[in-house]
C-alpha cells in the first residue's frame, strides 16, 4: 500500500503545531500572565485546525477521485467542503465567545495561522522561496 503524502503532511503539521502551541502559550504568559483560558483556547484551536485539515484532505481525495473517474473535478463538492471547514471554525469560535470566561477566543484563532507560519519558515530555511532565487543570482 503506497504511503499517503497528504497524511504525512498532516502529521508533520500537527507535530509542529504542538511546538507552536508551547511557544504561543509562553508568549501569552509574558503578555497576560498565567491563565488556563489561553491554553484552553489553543487546545480548541488546534483541534479545529486538525478537523479542518482532515476535511481538506477528504476534499483533495474526493477531487482526485473525481478527476480520475470523470476527467474533471466538481466545484460544487469543493465549495461544500470549503463551507464545512468554515462552519467548523465558526462553531468553535462561537463556542469560545460564549464561554469566554473559560476559553480565550483570540487563542482559538492563533492555531489557524500555523500552516502559513510553518510553510513560510520552512521555505525560508530550505531556500526554496521566491526570494531565495534572487539572493542566489
C-alpha positions, 0 to 999 in steps of 0.5 A: 500500500503506497504511503499517503503524502497528504497524511504525512503532511498532516502529521508533520503539521500537527507535530509542529503545531504542538511546538507552536502551541508551547511557544504561543502559550509562553508568549501569552504568559509574558503578555497576560500572565498565567491563565488556563483560558489561553491554553484552553483556547489553543487546545480548541484551536488546534483541534479545529485546525486538525478537523479542518485539515482532515476535511481538506484532505477528504476534499483533495481525495474526493477531487482526485477521485473525481478527476480520475473517474470523470476527467474533471473535478466538481466545484460544487463538492469543493465549495461544500467542503470549503463551507464545512471547514468554515462552519467548523471554525465558526462553531468553535469560535462561537463556542469560545465567545460564549464561554469566554470566561473559560476559553480565550477566543483570540487563542482559538484563532492563533492555531489557524495561522500555523500552516502559513507560519510553518510553510513560510519558515520552512521555505525560508530555511530550505531556500526554496522561496521566491526570494531565495532565487534572487539572493542566489543570482 
